[in-house]
């Protein structure tokens, strides 16, 4: 028995052919509002789990049907929450609680805990557990919802705050208010869903730092709340002196300025600069290829003239103009084919009008350690470190610099400023030339797997994660099946301390281990050659021999 909301409650799970159930057991001495159970039975609400009460061993036993639903805590383990997800979950919670007045329910009797809030993983539709009895005096829905929301943000959820609206900060500011209540929270969520800026949350004092830690959630004591000052933006700006920082000049951003090169030096280095400028490199064709092309072209022209003069075409019966046009077309086609084959890349030679130098390969690049990203490179002169690519190249082209320096600095500049992946040649395969052996995880060495045999076709599902989900819902499970008898998120295989466990996740058709149906949300140890059935799909669990 665990004390929940001032009552000693015991939580279990049961499964049978009719579904999966959350079971809450309490002393028979506690008063149950059976009329509330009857109202819900006659007026089903998909956002409130249906309740069935039984008397067993002088205990009240409440059964809540959770078939095909996923606990919020299970969903949060595998999913990152964005603003739309947050609004969907909490709008569902607040609306369900506020609408429960139509059932004559108490707002304070909903179980607000991640383990006992259930959602449809396909659309995040919320279903709540209602406790049909009076909770401890002093508890109210505003304090319960406030505490639940704070715990959700700080401890339970992995929240994506990549947007520019700072919605979580605004939620936190709202939770700090002494006047926080469920109606204001629902209004705030509606404004969030419409991408409006909630005035209530943003009107909190600007004097507080935006980097305050989660300790700000702690109660401030029993001191009476002081009247709030005018914290509007116009009031804040009128009382605050705003200083404008003028950005430094362009040259000030360079921690290692490059010394200016005299004009005479620039002129001397003009030739070496041209070497790296592809736009100034002139291309020529091999003289032998051009000569051959001219000879073939002359042969075509002479042949065409001879055909016309010799009268060999008179037998065709055409006039002279027609014969000339036909020979011109034929000769043009032959000329095109000849020059197309001659003027190709194989016959091109580059003439830079400079001294030829052998190509120098850049030195192999070793993977930098994390420490290297936060330390200054020790082997590069300060004069060559700059944020301007052209200046890096020009500094390497001084009169006394060897060509090797030009090659190296060009490589370095391209490495820094290019977003493309560098293609490594086979000779660069020794980038990581350490002799250390890469340590493989247990899953990479010999992962366990599920094996099925359907009509002679053997299928293997390798268990490659410590928490491996099986189901039909893409994006939510690790193995997606097309079998519609299996649930959206049907079951989970857990690896812990060298052992393996199977857990059914409220599936409609159930999970079986060695012909016995498992209770949902309960871990059962599985061993080599155990027979596992998901709905009507049978598998053998295999653990490879080490």
C-alpha positions as CSV (number, residue, x, y, z in Angstrom):
1,X,0.0,0.0,0.0
2,X,1.2,3.5,-1.0
3,X,-0.2,6.7,0.3
4,X,-1.8,8.6,-2.7
5,X,-3.8,11.8,-2.1
6,X,-4.2,10.9,1.6
7,X,-5.4,7.3,0.9
8,X,-3.6,4.0,1.1
9,X,-3.7,2.6,-2.4
10,X,-2.1,-0.4,-4.1
11,X,-1.5,-0.4,-7.8
12,X,-1.4,-3.6,-10.0
13,X,-2.1,-4.7,-13.6
14,X,-4.2,-7.5,-14.9
15,X,-4.8,-8.9,-18.3
16,X,-7.4,-11.3,-19.7
17,X,-9.2,-11.9,-23.0
18,X,-11.3,-8.8,-22.5
19,X,-8.4,-6.4,-22.2
20,X,-5.7,-4.9,-20.0
21,X,-6.5,-3.2,-16.7
22,X,-5.0,-0.9,-14.2
23,X,-6.0,-2.2,-10.8
24,X,-6.3,0.1,-7.7
25,X,-6.9,-1.6,-4.4
26,X,-8.0,0.2,-1.2
27,X,-9.5,-0.6,2.2
28,X,-13.2,-1.4,2.2
29,X,-13.6,1.1,5.0
30,X,-13.0,3.9,2.6
31,X,-16.2,5.4,1.2
32,X,-16.6,5.0,-2.6
33,X,-19.0,7.2,-4.6
34,X,-20.7,4.5,-6.5
35,X,-23.1,6.9,-8.2
36,X,-20.1,8.5,-10.0
37,X,-19.1,5.1,-11.3
38,X,-22.7,4.6,-12.5
39,X,-22.8,8.0,-14.2
40,X,-19.6,7.3,-16.1
41,X,-20.8,3.8,-17.1
42,X,-24.0,5.3,-18.6
43,X,-22.2,8.3,-20.2
44,X,-18.9,7.0,-21.4
45,X,-16.1,9.6,-21.9
46,X,-13.1,8.6,-24.0
47,X,-10.9,11.0,-21.9
48,X,-11.9,9.4,-18.6
49,X,-11.0,5.7,-18.2
50,X,-14.0,3.5,-17.5
51,X,-14.3,2.1,-14.0
52,X,-15.5,-1.2,-12.7
53,X,-15.6,-1.9,-8.9
54,X,-15.4,-5.3,-7.3
55,X,-15.2,-6.4,-3.7
56,X,-12.4,-8.8,-3.0
57,X,-10.9,-9.9,0.3
58,X,-12.5,-7.0,2.2
59,X,-11.0,-4.6,-0.3
60,X,-12.4,-2.2,-2.8
61,X,-10.8,-3.2,-6.2
62,X,-11.2,-0.6,-9.0
63,X,-10.5,-1.8,-12.6
64,X,-9.6,0.8,-15.3
65,X,-9.5,-0.4,-18.9
66,X,-6.2,0.7,-20.4
67,X,-6.2,-1.5,-23.5
68,X,-4.3,-0.1,-26.5
69,X,-3.2,3.0,-24.5
70,X,0.3,4.0,-23.6
71,X,1.3,5.5,-20.3
72,X,2.6,9.1,-20.5
73,X,5.8,8.1,-18.7
74,X,6.5,5.4,-21.4
75,X,5.9,7.9,-24.2
76,X,8.2,10.4,-22.6
77,X,11.1,7.9,-22.4
78,X,11.3,7.7,-26.2
79,X,10.0,11.0,-27.5
80,X,11.1,14.7,-27.4
81,X,8.3,17.1,-26.7
82,X,7.8,20.2,-28.7
83,X,5.4,23.1,-28.2
84,X,2.6,21.4,-30.1
85,X,3.0,18.2,-28.1
86,X,3.1,20.1,-24.8
87,X,-0.1,22.0,-25.7
88,X,-1.9,18.8,-26.9
89,X,-1.1,16.9,-23.7
90,X,-1.9,19.7,-21.2
91,X,-5.0,21.0,-23.1
92,X,-6.3,17.4,-23.0
93,X,-5.7,17.3,-19.2
94,X,-7.2,20.7,-18.3
95,X,-10.3,20.2,-20.6
96,X,-11.0,16.8,-19.3
97,X,-10.9,18.0,-15.7
98,X,-13.0,21.1,-16.3
99,X,-15.6,19.1,-18.3
100,X,-15.9,16.6,-15.5
101,X,-18.3,18.9,-13.6
102,X,-20.9,17.6,-16.0
103,X,-20.5,14.2,-14.4
104,X,-20.8,15.6,-10.9
105,X,-17.1,14.7,-10.4
106,X,-14.7,16.4,-8.1
107,X,-11.9,18.2,-9.9
108,X,-9.5,17.2,-7.1
109,X,-9.9,13.4,-7.6
110,X,-8.0,13.0,-10.9
111,X,-4.7,11.1,-10.6
112,X,-2.1,13.5,-12.0
113,X,1.0,11.3,-12.3
114,X,2.9,10.3,-15.5
115,X,2.6,6.6,-14.8
116,X,-1.2,6.8,-14.6
117,X,-2.0,9.3,-17.4
118,X,-2.6,7.4,-20.6
119,X,-2.4,8.6,-24.2
120,X,-3.1,7.4,-27.7
121,X,0.5,7.5,-29.2
122,X,-1.0,8.2,-32.6
123,X,-2.5,11.5,-31.8
124,X,-1.6,12.2,-28.1
125,X,-5.3,12.0,-27.0
126,X,-5.3,12.0,-23.2
127,X,-7.3,9.6,-20.9
128,X,-7.3,10.2,-17.1
129,X,-7.8,8.0,-14.0
130,X,-10.6,9.3,-11.8
131,X,-10.6,8.2,-8.1
132,X,-14.3,7.9,-7.0
133,X,-13.7,9.0,-3.4
134,X,-12.9,12.1,-1.4
135,X,-9.2,12.9,-1.4
136,X,-7.3,14.5,1.5
137,X,-8.5,17.8,2.7
138,X,-6.4,20.7,1.7
139,X,-5.6,19.3,-1.7
140,X,-7.1,21.1,-4.7
141,X,-6.7,20.8,-8.5
142,X,-4.8,24.1,-8.8
143,X,-2.0,22.9,-6.5
144,X,-2.0,19.4,-7.9
145,X,-1.8,20.6,-11.5
146,X,0.9,23.1,-10.6
147,X,3.0,20.5,-9.0
148,X,2.5,18.0,-11.9
149,X,3.4,20.6,-14.5
150,X,6.6,21.6,-12.7
151,X,7.7,18.0,-12.3
152,X,6.8,17.3,-16.0
153,X,9.1,20.2,-17.2
154,X,12.0,19.6,-14.8
155,X,12.2,15.8,-14.4
156,X,10.1,13.9,-16.8
157,X,10.1,15.4,-20.3
158,X,12.8,16.0,-22.8
159,X,11.5,19.3,-24.2
160,X,12.5,20.8,-27.6
161,X,13.0,24.6,-27.1
162,X,14.5,25.3,-30.5
163,X,11.7,27.8,-31.4
164,X,12.1,31.5,-30.8
165,X,9.0,31.9,-28.7
166,X,10.5,30.7,-25.3
167,X,7.2,28.9,-24.5
168,X,8.7,26.9,-21.6
169,X,10.0,30.1,-20.0
170,X,6.6,31.6,-20.2
171,X,5.0,28.4,-18.7
172,X,7.5,28.6,-15.8
173,X,6.7,32.3,-15.3
174,X,3.0,31.4,-15.1
175,X,3.6,28.7,-12.6
176,X,5.4,31.2,-10.3
177,X,2.3,33.2,-9.9
178,X,0.4,32.9,-6.6
179,X,-2.8,33.3,-8.6
180,X,-2.1,30.2,-10.8
181,X,-5.3,28.3,-11.5
182,X,-6.6,25.7,-14.0
183,X,-8.8,28.2,-15.9
184,X,-5.9,30.7,-16.5
185,X,-3.7,27.8,-17.5
186,X,-6.2,26.6,-20.1
187,X,-6.5,30.1,-21.5
188,X,-2.7,30.3,-21.6
189,X,-2.6,27.0,-23.6
190,X,-5.2,28.2,-26.0
191,X,-3.1,31.3,-26.6
192,X,0.0,29.2,-27.1
193,X,-1.8,27.0,-29.7
194,X,-2.7,30.2,-31.6
195,X,0.9,31.4,-31.5
196,X,-0.1,34.5,-29.4
197,X,2.0,35.9,-26.6
198,X,0.1,35.3,-23.3
199,X,0.1,38.6,-21.4
200,X,-0.3,37.0,-18.0
201,X,2.9,35.0,-18.3
202,X,5.0,37.8,-19.8
203,X,4.0,40.5,-17.3
204,X,6.1,39.0,-14.5
205,X,8.8,41.2,-13.1
206,X,11.7,41.9,-15.4
207,X,14.0,42.2,-12.3
208,X,14.4,38.5,-12.2
209,X,17.2,36.9,-14.1
210,X,16.3,34.7,-17.1
211,X,18.9,32.2,-15.9
212,X,17.2,31.3,-12.6
213,X,17.4,27.7,-11.7
214,X,14.6,25.3,-10.9
215,X,15.0,26.3,-7.3
216,X,12.7,29.2,-8.1
217,X,9.8,26.8,-8.0
218,X,10.2,26.5,-4.2
219,X,7.5,28.2,-2.2
220,X,8.5,31.6,-0.9
221,X,7.1,31.0,2.6
222,X,4.0,32.3,4.3
223,X,4.7,36.0,3.8
224,X,1.7,37.8,2.4
225,X,1.9,38.6,-1.3
226,X,2.9,42.2,-2.0
227,X,1.1,44.4,-4.5
228,X,2.6,43.9,-7.9
229,X,4.4,46.8,-9.4
230,X,3.8,48.1,-12.9
231,X,6.0,45.8,-14.9
232,X,4.8,46.7,-18.4
233,X,7.3,47.1,-21.1
234,X,6.8,50.8,-21.4
235,X,7.3,51.3,-17.7
236,X,10.4,49.2,-17.7
237,X,11.9,51.1,-20.6
238,X,11.1,54.5,-19.0
239,X,13.0,53.6,-15.8
240,X,15.9,51.8,-17.5
241,X,18.9,53.5,-19.1
242,X,19.7,51.8,-22.3
243,X,23.3,51.7,-23.4
244,X,24.2,51.0,-27.0
245,X,27.4,49.1,-27.7
246,X,29.0,50.3,-30.9
247,X,30.4,47.2,-32.7
248,X,34.2,47.3,-33.2
249,X,35.6,48.1,-36.6
250,X,36.1,45.4,-39.1
251,X,39.8,45.1,-38.5
252,X,39.2,44.7,-34.7
253,X,37.6,41.3,-35.1
254,X,40.9,39.9,-36.3
255,X,42.9,38.6,-33.2
256,X,46.0,38.2,-35.3
257,X,46.1,41.0,-38.0
258,X,48.2,40.4,-41.1
259,X,50.9,43.0,-41.7
260,X,50.3,45.1,-44.7
261,X,52.4,44.2,-47.7
262,X,54.1,47.1,-49.5
263,X,53.0,47.8,-53.1
264,X,56.3,46.7,-54.5
265,X,56.0,43.3,-52.8
266,X,52.5,42.9,-54.1
267,X,53.7,43.4,-57.6
268,X,56.5,40.9,-57.1
269,X,54.0,38.3,-55.8
270,X,51.5,38.8,-58.6
271,X,52.8,35.9,-60.6
272,X,52.5,33.4,-57.7
273,X,49.0,34.7,-57.0
274,X,48.0,33.8,-60.5
275,X,49.0,30.3,-60.0
276,X,46.1,29.7,-57.5
277,X,43.6,31.7,-59.5
278,X,41.9,29.1,-61.8
279,X,40.3,31.9,-63.8
280,X,43.7,33.0,-65.1
281,X,45.0,29.6,-66.1
282,X,45.0,29.3,-69.9
283,X,44.3,26.0,-71.6
284,X,46.0,24.8,-74.9
285,X,45.6,21.8,-77.0
286,X,48.4,19.5,-78.1
287,X,50.0,20.7,-81.3
288,X,50.0,17.2,-82.8
289,X,46.2,16.9,-82.3
290,X,45.5,20.3,-84.0
291,X,47.8,19.4,-86.9
292,X,46.0,16.1,-87.4
293,X,42.6,17.9,-87.4
294,X,43.8,20.5,-90.0
295,X,45.0,17.7,-92.3
296,X,41.8,15.8,-92.1
297,X,39.8,18.9,-92.7
298,X,41.8,19.6,-95.9
299,X,41.3,16.0,-97.1
300,X,37.5,16.5,-96.7
301,X,37.5,19.8,-98.6
302,X,39.7,18.4,-101.4
303,X,37.6,15.3,-101.7
304,X,34.4,17.4,-102.0
305,X,35.9,19.5,-104.8
306,X,37.1,16.5,-106.7
307,X,33.6,14.9,-106.5
308,X,32.0,18.0,-108.0
309,X,34.7,18.5,-110.7
310,X,35.0,14.9,-111.8
311,X,31.3,14.6,-112.6
312,X,31.0,11.4,-110.5
313,X,27.7,12.8,-109.2
314,X,26.1,13.3,-112.7
315,X,24.7,9.8,-112.6
316,X,22.4,10.9,-109.7
317,X,20.5,13.3,-112.1
318,X,20.6,16.2,-109.7
319,X,21.5,19.8,-110.6
320,X,24.8,21.4,-109.4
321,X,23.2,23.3,-106.5
322,X,21.7,20.2,-105.0
323,X,25.0,18.3,-105.3
324,X,26.9,21.2,-103.6
325,X,24.4,21.3,-100.7
326,X,24.5,17.5,-100.2
327,X,28.4,17.5,-100.2
328,X,28.4,20.5,-97.8
329,X,26.1,18.7,-95.3
330,X,28.1,15.5,-95.6
331,X,31.5,17.3,-95.2
332,X,30.2,19.4,-92.3
333,X,29.1,16.2,-90.5
334,X,32.5,14.6,-91.0
335,X,34.2,17.7,-89.8
336,X,32.1,17.9,-86.7
337,X,32.9,14.3,-85.7
338,X,36.6,14.8,-86.4
339,X,37.0,18.0,-84.3
340,X,34.7,16.6,-81.5
341,X,37.2,13.8,-81.0
342,X,40.3,16.0,-81.3
343,X,39.1,18.8,-79.0
344,X,38.6,16.7,-75.9
345,X,40.2,16.8,-72.4
346,X,42.8,14.3,-73.3
347,X,44.4,16.7,-75.8
348,X,44.4,19.7,-73.4
349,X,47.6,21.0,-71.8
350,X,47.7,23.7,-69.2
351,X,50.1,26.6,-69.6
352,X,50.4,28.7,-66.5
353,X,53.4,30.6,-68.0
354,X,55.2,29.9,-64.8
355,X,57.8,27.5,-63.5
356,X,56.3,24.0,-63.2
357,X,56.4,22.5,-59.7
358,X,55.5,19.0,-58.7
359,X,52.1,18.6,-56.9
360,X,52.5,18.3,-53.2
361,X,49.9,16.3,-51.2
362,X,48.6,17.9,-48.1
363,X,49.7,16.2,-44.9
364,X,47.3,13.6,-43.4
365,X,44.7,15.2,-41.1
366,X,44.3,13.5,-37.8
367,X,41.0,13.6,-35.9
368,X,41.1,16.4,-33.4
369,X,40.5,15.7,-29.7
370,X,37.8,17.7,-27.9
371,X,40.5,19.6,-26.1
372,X,42.0,20.8,-29.4
373,X,38.8,22.7,-30.2
374,X,39.3,24.9,-27.2
375,X,43.1,25.5,-27.5
376,X,45.2,27.5,-29.9
377,X,47.1,25.5,-32.5
378,X,50.7,25.5,-31.7
379,X,52.1,24.7,-35.1
380,X,50.6,27.5,-37.1
381,X,52.2,31.0,-37.0
382,X,49.9,33.7,-35.7
383,X,50.4,35.7,-38.9
384,X,48.7,33.0,-40.9
385,X,45.6,32.7,-38.7
386,X,42.8,34.8,-40.1
387,X,39.1,34.7,-40.7
388,X,39.5,35.8,-44.3
389,X,40.3,33.0,-46.8
390,X,42.0,35.2,-49.4
391,X,44.3,36.7,-46.8
392,X,45.3,33.2,-45.6
393,X,46.3,32.4,-49.2
394,X,48.1,35.7,-49.9
395,X,50.1,35.4,-46.7
396,X,51.5,32.1,-47.9
397,X,52.6,33.6,-51.2
398,X,55.5,35.8,-50.1
399,X,58.6,36.0,-52.2
400,X,60.6,33.7,-50.1
401,X,57.9,31.1,-49.5
402,X,58.3,27.7,-51.2
403,X,55.4,26.3,-53.2
404,X,54.8,23.7,-50.5
405,X,53.5,26.4,-48.2
406,X,51.1,27.6,-50.9
407,X,49.7,24.1,-51.3
408,X,49.3,23.6,-47.6
409,X,47.5,26.9,-46.9
410,X,45.1,26.4,-49.8
411,X,44.2,23.1,-48.3
412,X,43.8,24.6,-44.8
413,X,41.6,27.4,-46.1
414,X,39.3,25.0,-48.0
415,X,39.0,22.8,-44.9
416,X,37.9,25.7,-42.7
417,X,35.4,27.4,-45.1
418,X,33.9,24.6,-47.0
419,X,30.8,22.8,-45.8
420,X,31.4,19.9,-48.2
421,X,32.7,16.6,-47.0
422,X,36.3,16.1,-48.0
423,X,36.8,13.0,-50.2
424,X,39.8,11.0,-49.0
425,X,42.0,9.1,-51.4
426,X,43.1,5.5,-50.6
427,X,46.4,6.9,-49.4
428,X,44.6,8.9,-46.8
429,X,43.1,5.8,-45.2
430,X,45.7,6.0,-42.5
431,X,44.3,9.1,-41.0
432,X,43.6,7.2,-37.8
433,X,46.9,5.4,-37.5
434,X,46.6,4.4,-33.9
435,X,46.9,0.7,-33.0
436,X,44.0,0.8,-30.4
437,X,41.2,-1.6,-30.9
438,X,37.7,-0.1,-31.1
439,X,35.5,-1.4,-28.3
440,X,32.2,-2.8,-29.5
441,X,29.0,-2.8,-27.4
442,X,27.4,-6.1,-26.5
443,X,24.8,-5.4,-29.1
444,X,27.4,-5.2,-31.9
445,X,29.2,-8.4,-30.8
446,X,26.3,-10.8,-30.4
447,X,22.8,-9.2,-30.0
448,X,19.9,-11.5,-29.0
449,X,17.2,-11.8,-31.6
450,X,13.6,-13.1,-32.2
451,X,13.3,-15.8,-34.8
452,X,10.2,-16.8,-36.6
453,X,9.5,-19.5,-39.2
454,X,6.5,-18.8,-41.5
455,X,6.0,-21.3,-44.3
456,X,9.7,-22.0,-44.4
457,X,10.7,-18.3,-44.4
458,X,12.9,-17.5,-41.5
459,X,12.9,-14.0,-40.1
460,X,15.2,-12.6,-37.4
461,X,14.6,-9.4,-35.4
462,X,17.8,-8.3,-33.7
463,X,17.4,-6.6,-30.4
464,X,19.8,-3.7,-30.9
465,X,18.7,-1.4,-28.0
466,X,18.4,-1.7,-24.2
467,X,14.7,-0.9,-24.6
468,X,13.4,-2.3,-27.8
469,X,9.8,-1.6,-28.8
470,X,7.7,-3.7,-31.2
471,X,4.5,-2.5,-32.8
472,X,2.8,-1.0,-35.9
473,X,3.3,2.7,-35.3
474,X,6.2,4.0,-37.4
475,X,8.4,6.5,-35.6
476,X,7.5,5.1,-32.2
477,X,8.8,1.6,-32.3
478,X,12.1,-0.1,-33.2
479,X,10.6,-2.9,-35.2
480,X,7.6,-2.1,-37.4
481,X,5.3,-5.0,-38.2
482,X,2.5,-5.1,-40.8
483,X,0.4,-7.5,-38.8
484,X,-2.7,-5.5,-37.8
485,X,-3.4,-7.9,-34.9
486,X,-0.4,-6.4,-33.2
487,X,-0.8,-3.1,-31.4
488,X,0.6,0.3,-32.4
489,X,3.1,0.0,-29.5
490,X,2.6,-3.6,-28.5
491,X,5.5,-4.8,-26.3
492,X,9.0,-4.0,-25.1
493,X,12.1,-6.2,-24.7
494,X,14.4,-4.8,-22.0
495,X,18.1,-5.6,-21.5
496,X,19.4,-5.0,-18.0
497,X,22.5,-6.4,-16.2
498,X,23.0,-9.2,-18.8
499,X,19.4,-10.3,-18.4
500,X,16.4,-9.9,-20.7
501,X,12.8,-9.0,-19.8
502,X,9.6,-8.8,-21.8
503,X,6.8,-6.3,-21.1
504,X,3.4,-6.0,-22.7
505,X,2.3,-2.4,-23.2
506,X,-1.5,-2.7,-22.9
507,X,-1.9,-4.5,-26.2
508,X,-5.4,-5.5,-27.2
509,X,-4.6,-9.0,-28.3
510,X,-2.0,-9.6,-25.7
511,X,1.6,-10.9,-25.4
512,X,2.3,-14.5,-24.4
513,X,5.4,-16.1,-22.9
514,X,5.5,-19.9,-23.2
515,X,1.7,-20.1,-23.8
516,X,0.9,-17.8,-20.8
517,X,-0.6,-14.4,-21.3
518,X,1.4,-11.6,-19.6
519,X,-0.1,-8.9,-17.4
520,X,0.5,-5.5,-19.0
521,X,3.2,-3.1,-17.7
522,X,4.9,-5.9,-15.9
523,X,8.4,-7.2,-16.6
524,X,8.9,-11.0,-17.1
525,X,12.4,-12.4,-17.5
526,X,13.0,-14.3,-20.8
527,X,15.6,-16.9,-21.6
528,X,17.1,-18.6,-24.6
529,X,14.6,-20.6,-26.7
530,X,11.6,-19.1,-24.9
531,X,8.5,-18.9,-27.1
532,X,7.0,-15.4,-27.4
533,X,3.8,-14.6,-29.1
534,X,2.7,-11.1,-30.0
535,X,-1.1,-11.4,-30.8
536,X,-0.9,-14.2,-33.3
537,X,2.8,-13.9,-34.4
538,X,5.1,-16.5,-32.8
539,X,8.8,-16.1,-32.2
540,X,11.6,-17.9,-30.5
541,X,13.9,-15.8,-28.4
542,X,17.6,-16.6,-29.1
543,X,20.7,-15.6,-27.2
544,X,23.9,-16.2,-29.2
545,X,26.6,-18.2,-27.5
546,X,29.6,-16.2,-26.4
